[in-house]
Amino acid sequence: MLAKENAVSEIDVKEAVRLAKEFAVRIYEPEQISRLGLEAVERTDDGRHWLVTLGFSRPWSYPEARGSFSPLDEVLPRPKQQPEREYKVFRVDANTGAVLGIDRVEE
């Protein structure tokens, strides 16, 4: 059986997610994102791209402390407020692994 010389090796879903995360860390480095995590991943209908949805928080996404200190805070601490999360879809080329674009997730 002859091997195909021009066969294109495609990246798998784990590799697409890894590449999208690495790209997000690099591109958002000045903004010091945190809590980066995978939310969803799918292949486009034509099979040419992976769509990797990542969620993360930015420093300004953390809620400000509300009100001032109260003696009751020592007895009944306020629940820790969670930061808002942003969600972005990273379009990853299934053949090369290049991240070709970032789209907002509309709520």
MODELLER restraints for C-alpha pairs under 7 A, 6 or more apart:
rsr = mdl.restraints
at = mdl.atoms
rsr.add(forms.Gaussian(group=physical.xy_distance, feature=features.Distance(at['CA:8:A'], at['CA:95:A']), mean=6.85, stdev=0.5))
rsr.add(forms.Gaussian(group=physical.xy_distance, feature=features.Distance(at['CA:9:A'], at['CA:95:A']), mean=6.41, stdev=0.5))
rsr.add(forms.Gaussian(group=physical.xy_distance, feature=features.Distance(at['CA:10:A'], at['CA:94:A']), mean=5.55, stdev=0.5))
rsr.add(forms.Gaussian(group=physical.xy_distance, feature=features.Distance(at['CA:10:A'], at['CA:95:A']), mean=4.55, stdev=0.5))
rsr.add(forms.Gaussian(group=physical.xy_distance, feature=features.Distance(at['CA:11:A'], at['CA:94:A']), mean=5.57, stdev=0.5))
rsr.add(forms.Gaussian(group=physical.xy_distance, feature=features.Distance(at['CA:11:A'], at['CA:95:A']), mean=6.15, stdev=0.5))
rsr.add(forms.Gaussian(group=physical.xy_distance, feature=features.Distance(at['CA:11:A'], at['CA:97:A']), mean=6.56, stdev=0.5))
rsr.add(forms.Gaussian(group=physical.xy_distance, feature=features.Distance(at['CA:16:A'], at['CA:50:A']), mean=6.62, stdev=0.5))
rsr.add(forms.Gaussian(group=physical.xy_distance, feature=features.Distance(at['CA:16:A'], at['CA:92:A']), mean=6.41, stdev=0.5))
rsr.add(forms.Gaussian(group=physical.xy_distance, feature=features.Distance(at['CA:16:A'], at['CA:97:A']), mean=6.55, stdev=0.5))
rsr.add(forms.Gaussian(group=physical.xy_distance, feature=features.Distance(at['CA:17:A'], at['CA:52:A']), mean=6.28, stdev=0.5))
rsr.add(forms.Gaussian(group=physical.xy_distance, feature=features.Distance(at['CA:19:A'], at['CA:97:A']), mean=6.91, stdev=0.5))
rsr.add(forms.Gaussian(group=physical.xy_distance, feature=features.Distance(at['CA:20:A'], at['CA:52:A']), mean=6.81, stdev=0.5))
rsr.add(forms.Gaussian(group=physical.xy_distance, feature=features.Distance(at['CA:20:A'], at['CA:90:A']), mean=6.19, stdev=0.5))
rsr.add(forms.Gaussian(group=physical.xy_distance, feature=features.Distance(at['CA:20:A'], at['CA:99:A']), mean=6.67, stdev=0.5))
rsr.add(forms.Gaussian(group=physical.xy_distance, feature=features.Distance(at['CA:31:A'], at['CA:58:A']), mean=6.58, stdev=0.5))
rsr.add(forms.Gaussian(group=physical.xy_distance, feature=features.Distance(at['CA:32:A'], at['CA:58:A']), mean=6.46, stdev=0.5))
rsr.add(forms.Gaussian(group=physical.xy_distance, feature=features.Distance(at['CA:32:A'], at['CA:59:A']), mean=6.82, stdev=0.5))
rsr.add(forms.Gaussian(group=physical.xy_distance, feature=features.Distance(at['CA:33:A'], at['CA:56:A']), mean=6.38, stdev=0.5))
rsr.add(forms.Gaussian(group=physical.xy_distance, feature=features.Distance(at['CA:33:A'], at['CA:57:A']), mean=5.53, stdev=0.5))
rsr.add(forms.Gaussian(group=physical.xy_distance, feature=features.Distance(at['CA:33:A'], at['CA:58:A']), mean=4.62, stdev=0.5))
rsr.add(forms.Gaussian(group=physical.xy_distance, feature=features.Distance(at['CA:33:A'], at['CA:59:A']), mean=6.78, stdev=0.5))
rsr.add(forms.Gaussian(group=physical.xy_distance, feature=features.Distance(at['CA:34:A'], at['CA:56:A']), mean=5.81, stdev=0.5))
rsr.add(forms.Gaussian(group=physical.xy_distance, feature=features.Distance(at['CA:34:A'], at['CA:57:A']), mean=5.24, stdev=0.5))
rsr.add(forms.Gaussian(group=physical.xy_distance, feature=features.Distance(at['CA:34:A'], at['CA:58:A']), mean=6.31, stdev=0.5))
rsr.add(forms.Gaussian(group=physical.xy_distance, feature=features.Distance(at['CA:35:A'], at['CA:56:A']), mean=5.14, stdev=0.5))
rsr.add(forms.Gaussian(group=physical.xy_distance, feature=features.Distance(at['CA:35:A'], at['CA:57:A']), mean=6.02, stdev=0.5))
rsr.add(forms.Gaussian(group=physical.xy_distance, feature=features.Distance(at['CA:36:A'], at['CA:54:A']), mean=6.78, stdev=0.5))
rsr.add(forms.Gaussian(group=physical.xy_distance, feature=features.Distance(at['CA:36:A'], at['CA:55:A']), mean=5.69, stdev=0.5))
rsr.add(forms.Gaussian(group=physical.xy_distance, feature=features.Distance(at['CA:36:A'], at['CA:56:A']), mean=4.41, stdev=0.5))
rsr.add(forms.Gaussian(group=physical.xy_distance, feature=features.Distance(at['CA:37:A'], at['CA:54:A']), mean=5.56, stdev=0.5))
rsr.add(forms.Gaussian(group=physical.xy_distance, feature=features.Distance(at['CA:37:A'], at['CA:55:A']), mean=5.37, stdev=0.5))
rsr.add(forms.Gaussian(group=physical.xy_distance, feature=features.Distance(at['CA:37:A'], at['CA:56:A']), mean=6.48, stdev=0.5))
rsr.add(forms.Gaussian(group=physical.xy_distance, feature=features.Distance(at['CA:38:A'], at['CA:53:A']), mean=6.26, stdev=0.5))
rsr.add(forms.Gaussian(group=physical.xy_distance, feature=features.Distance(at['CA:38:A'], at['CA:54:A']), mean=4.69, stdev=0.5))
rsr.add(forms.Gaussian(group=physical.xy_distance, feature=features.Distance(at['CA:38:A'], at['CA:55:A']), mean=6.40, stdev=0.5))
rsr.add(forms.Gaussian(group=physical.xy_distance, feature=features.Distance(at['CA:39:A'], at['CA:53:A']), mean=5.36, stdev=0.5))
rsr.add(forms.Gaussian(group=physical.xy_distance, feature=features.Distance(at['CA:39:A'], at['CA:54:A']), mean=5.31, stdev=0.5))
rsr.add(forms.Gaussian(group=physical.xy_distance, feature=features.Distance(at['CA:39:A'], at['CA:55:A']), mean=6.27, stdev=0.5))
rsr.add(forms.Gaussian(group=physical.xy_distance, feature=features.Distance(at['CA:40:A'], at['CA:52:A']), mean=6.03, stdev=0.5))
rsr.add(forms.Gaussian(group=physical.xy_distance, feature=features.Distance(at['CA:40:A'], at['CA:53:A']), mean=4.97, stdev=0.5))
rsr.add(forms.Gaussian(group=physical.xy_distance, feature=features.Distance(at['CA:41:A'], at['CA:50:A']), mean=6.95, stdev=0.5))
rsr.add(forms.Gaussian(group=physical.xy_distance, feature=features.Distance(at['CA:41:A'], at['CA:51:A']), mean=5.52, stdev=0.5))
rsr.add(forms.Gaussian(group=physical.xy_distance, feature=features.Distance(at['CA:41:A'], at['CA:52:A']), mean=4.44, stdev=0.5))
rsr.add(forms.Gaussian(group=physical.xy_distance, feature=features.Distance(at['CA:41:A'], at['CA:53:A']), mean=5.98, stdev=0.5))
rsr.add(forms.Gaussian(group=physical.xy_distance, feature=features.Distance(at['CA:42:A'], at['CA:50:A']), mean=5.78, stdev=0.5))
rsr.add(forms.Gaussian(group=physical.xy_distance, feature=features.Distance(at['CA:42:A'], at['CA:51:A']), mean=5.28, stdev=0.5))
rsr.add(forms.Gaussian(group=physical.xy_distance, feature=features.Distance(at['CA:42:A'], at['CA:52:A']), mean=6.70, stdev=0.5))
rsr.add(forms.Gaussian(group=physical.xy_distance, feature=features.Distance(at['CA:43:A'], at['CA:49:A']), mean=5.90, stdev=0.5))
rsr.add(forms.Gaussian(group=physical.xy_distance, feature=features.Distance(at['CA:43:A'], at['CA:50:A']), mean=4.56, stdev=0.5))
rsr.add(forms.Gaussian(group=physical.xy_distance, feature=features.Distance(at['CA:43:A'], at['CA:51:A']), mean=6.06, stdev=0.5))
rsr.add(forms.Gaussian(group=physical.xy_distance, feature=features.Distance(at['CA:44:A'], at['CA:50:A']), mean=6.28, stdev=0.5))
rsr.add(forms.Gaussian(group=physical.xy_distance, feature=features.Distance(at['CA:48:A'], at['CA:93:A']), mean=6.19, stdev=0.5))
rsr.add(forms.Gaussian(group=physical.xy_distance, feature=features.Distance(at['CA:48:A'], at['CA:94:A']), mean=5.42, stdev=0.5))
rsr.add(forms.Gaussian(group=physical.xy_distance, feature=features.Distance(at['CA:49:A'], at['CA:91:A']), mean=6.25, stdev=0.5))
rsr.add(forms.Gaussian(group=physical.xy_distance, feature=features.Distance(at['CA:49:A'], at['CA:92:A']), mean=5.37, stdev=0.5))
rsr.add(forms.Gaussian(group=physical.xy_distance, feature=features.Distance(at['CA:49:A'], at['CA:93:A']), mean=4.62, stdev=0.5))
rsr.add(forms.Gaussian(group=physical.xy_distance, feature=features.Distance(at['CA:49:A'], at['CA:94:A']), mean=4.82, stdev=0.5))
rsr.add(forms.Gaussian(group=physical.xy_distance, feature=features.Distance(at['CA:50:A'], at['CA:91:A']), mean=5.84, stdev=0.5))
rsr.add(forms.Gaussian(group=physical.xy_distance, feature=features.Distance(at['CA:50:A'], at['CA:92:A']), mean=5.01, stdev=0.5))
rsr.add(forms.Gaussian(group=physical.xy_distance, feature=features.Distance(at['CA:50:A'], at['CA:93:A']), mean=6.45, stdev=0.5))
rsr.add(forms.Gaussian(group=physical.xy_distance, feature=features.Distance(at['CA:50:A'], at['CA:94:A']), mean=6.05, stdev=0.5))
rsr.add(forms.Gaussian(group=physical.xy_distance, feature=features.Distance(at['CA:51:A'], at['CA:89:A']), mean=6.09, stdev=0.5))
rsr.add(forms.Gaussian(group=physical.xy_distance, feature=features.Distance(at['CA:51:A'], at['CA:90:A']), mean=5.67, stdev=0.5))
rsr.add(forms.Gaussian(group=physical.xy_distance, feature=features.Distance(at['CA:51:A'], at['CA:91:A']), mean=4.84, stdev=0.5))
rsr.add(forms.Gaussian(group=physical.xy_distance, feature=features.Distance(at['CA:51:A'], at['CA:92:A']), mean=6.38, stdev=0.5))
rsr.add(forms.Gaussian(group=physical.xy_distance, feature=features.Distance(at['CA:52:A'], at['CA:89:A']), mean=5.37, stdev=0.5))
rsr.add(forms.Gaussian(group=physical.xy_distance, feature=features.Distance(at['CA:52:A'], at['CA:90:A']), mean=5.04, stdev=0.5))
rsr.add(forms.Gaussian(group=physical.xy_distance, feature=features.Distance(at['CA:52:A'], at['CA:91:A']), mean=6.53, stdev=0.5))
rsr.add(forms.Gaussian(group=physical.xy_distance, feature=features.Distance(at['CA:53:A'], at['CA:87:A']), mean=6.61, stdev=0.5))
rsr.add(forms.Gaussian(group=physical.xy_distance, feature=features.Distance(at['CA:53:A'], at['CA:88:A']), mean=5.52, stdev=0.5))
rsr.add(forms.Gaussian(group=physical.xy_distance, feature=features.Distance(at['CA:53:A'], at['CA:89:A']), mean=4.24, stdev=0.5))
rsr.add(forms.Gaussian(group=physical.xy_distance, feature=features.Distance(at['CA:53:A'], at['CA:90:A']), mean=6.21, stdev=0.5))
rsr.add(forms.Gaussian(group=physical.xy_distance, feature=features.Distance(at['CA:54:A'], at['CA:87:A']), mean=5.62, stdev=0.5))
rsr.add(forms.Gaussian(group=physical.xy_distance, feature=features.Distance(at['CA:54:A'], at['CA:88:A']), mean=5.54, stdev=0.5))
rsr.add(forms.Gaussian(group=physical.xy_distance, feature=features.Distance(at['CA:54:A'], at['CA:89:A']), mean=6.44, stdev=0.5))
rsr.add(forms.Gaussian(group=physical.xy_distance, feature=features.Distance(at['CA:55:A'], at['CA:85:A']), mean=6.15, stdev=0.5))
rsr.add(forms.Gaussian(group=physical.xy_distance, feature=features.Distance(at['CA:55:A'], at['CA:86:A']), mean=5.44, stdev=0.5))
rsr.add(forms.Gaussian(group=physical.xy_distance, feature=features.Distance(at['CA:55:A'], at['CA:87:A']), mean=4.39, stdev=0.5))
rsr.add(forms.Gaussian(group=physical.xy_distance, feature=features.Distance(at['CA:55:A'], at['CA:88:A']), mean=6.56, stdev=0.5))
rsr.add(forms.Gaussian(group=physical.xy_distance, feature=features.Distance(at['CA:56:A'], at['CA:85:A']), mean=5.31, stdev=0.5))
rsr.add(forms.Gaussian(group=physical.xy_distance, feature=features.Distance(at['CA:56:A'], at['CA:86:A']), mean=5.47, stdev=0.5))
rsr.add(forms.Gaussian(group=physical.xy_distance, feature=features.Distance(at['CA:56:A'], at['CA:87:A']), mean=6.68, stdev=0.5))
rsr.add(forms.Gaussian(group=physical.xy_distance, feature=features.Distance(at['CA:57:A'], at['CA:83:A']), mean=6.57, stdev=0.5))
rsr.add(forms.Gaussian(group=physical.xy_distance, feature=features.Distance(at['CA:57:A'], at['CA:84:A']), mean=6.29, stdev=0.5))
rsr.add(forms.Gaussian(group=physical.xy_distance, feature=features.Distance(at['CA:57:A'], at['CA:85:A']), mean=4.84, stdev=0.5))
rsr.add(forms.Gaussian(group=physical.xy_distance, feature=features.Distance(at['CA:57:A'], at['CA:86:A']), mean=6.13, stdev=0.5))
rsr.add(forms.Gaussian(group=physical.xy_distance, feature=features.Distance(at['CA:61:A'], at['CA:83:A']), mean=5.17, stdev=0.5))
rsr.add(forms.Gaussian(group=physical.xy_distance, feature=features.Distance(at['CA:61:A'], at['CA:84:A']), mean=5.10, stdev=0.5))
rsr.add(forms.Gaussian(group=physical.xy_distance, feature=features.Distance(at['CA:62:A'], at['CA:82:A']), mean=6.78, stdev=0.5))
rsr.add(forms.Gaussian(group=physical.xy_distance, feature=features.Distance(at['CA:62:A'], at['CA:83:A']), mean=4.15, stdev=0.5))
rsr.add(forms.Gaussian(group=physical.xy_distance, feature=features.Distance(at['CA:62:A'], at['CA:84:A']), mean=6.50, stdev=0.5))
rsr.add(forms.Gaussian(group=physical.xy_distance, feature=features.Distance(at['CA:63:A'], at['CA:81:A']), mean=6.69, stdev=0.5))
rsr.add(forms.Gaussian(group=physical.xy_distance, feature=features.Distance(at['CA:63:A'], at['CA:83:A']), mean=6.08, stdev=0.5))
rsr.add(forms.Gaussian(group=physical.xy_distance, feature=features.Distance(at['CA:87:A'], at['CA:104:A']), mean=6.64, stdev=0.5))
rsr.add(forms.Gaussian(group=physical.xy_distance, feature=features.Distance(at['CA:87:A'], at['CA:105:A']), mean=5.67, stdev=0.5))
rsr.add(forms.Gaussian(group=physical.xy_distance, feature=features.Distance(at['CA:88:A'], at['CA:102:A']), mean=6.38, stdev=0.5))
rsr.add(forms.Gaussian(group=physical.xy_distance, feature=features.Distance(at['CA:88:A'], at['CA:103:A']), mean=5.62, stdev=0.5))
rsr.add(forms.Gaussian(group=physical.xy_distance, feature=features.Distance(at['CA:88:A'], at['CA:104:A']), mean=4.91, stdev=0.5))
rsr.add(forms.Gaussian(group=physical.xy_distance, feature=features.Distance(at['CA:88:A'], at['CA:105:A']), mean=5.61, stdev=0.5))
rsr.add(forms.Gaussian(group=physical.xy_distance, feature=features.Distance(at['CA:89:A'], at['CA:102:A']), mean=5.53, stdev=0.5))
rsr.add(forms.Gaussian(group=physical.xy_distance, feature=features.Distance(at['CA:89:A'], at['CA:103:A']), mean=5.04, stdev=0.5))
rsr.add(forms.Gaussian(group=physical.xy_distance, feature=features.Distance(at['CA:89:A'], at['CA:104:A']), mean=6.40, stdev=0.5))
rsr.add(forms.Gaussian(group=physical.xy_distance, feature=features.Distance(at['CA:89:A'], at['CA:105:A']), mean=6.77, stdev=0.5))
rsr.add(forms.Gaussian(group=physical.xy_distance, feature=features.Distance(at['CA:90:A'], at['CA:99:A']), mean=6.64, stdev=0.5))
rsr.add(forms.Gaussian(group=physical.xy_distance, feature=features.Distance(at['CA:90:A'], at['CA:101:A']), mean=5.87, stdev=0.5))
rsr.add(forms.Gaussian(group=physical.xy_distance, feature=features.Distance(at['CA:90:A'], at['CA:102:A']), mean=4.64, stdev=0.5))
rsr.add(forms.Gaussian(group=physical.xy_distance, feature=features.Distance(at['CA:90:A'], at['CA:103:A']), mean=6.60, stdev=0.5))
rsr.add(forms.Gaussian(group=physical.xy_distance, feature=features.Distance(at['CA:91:A'], at['CA:99:A']), mean=5.69, stdev=0.5))
rsr.add(forms.Gaussian(group=physical.xy_distance, feature=features.Distance(at['CA:91:A'], at['CA:100:A']), mean=5.52, stdev=0.5))
rsr.add(forms.Gaussian(group=physical.xy_distance, feature=features.Distance(at['CA:91:A'], at['CA:101:A']), mean=5.26, stdev=0.5))
rsr.add(forms.Gaussian(group=physical.xy_distance, feature=features.Distance(at['CA:91:A'], at['CA:102:A']), mean=6.33, stdev=0.5))
rsr.add(forms.Gaussian(group=physical.xy_distance, feature=features.Distance(at['CA:92:A'], at['CA:98:A']), mean=5.62, stdev=0.5))
rsr.add(forms.Gaussian(group=physical.xy_distance, feature=features.Distance(at['CA:92:A'], at['CA:99:A']), mean=4.40, stdev=0.5))
rsr.add(forms.Gaussian(group=physical.xy_distance, feature=features.Distance(at['CA:92:A'], at['CA:100:A']), mean=5.91, stdev=0.5))
rsr.add(forms.Gaussian(group=physical.xy_distance, feature=features.Distance(at['CA:93:A'], at['CA:99:A']), mean=6.37, stdev=0.5))
rsr.add(forms.Gaussian(group=physical.xy_distance, feature=features.Distance(at['CA:93:A'], at['CA:100:A']), mean=6.79, stdev=0.5))
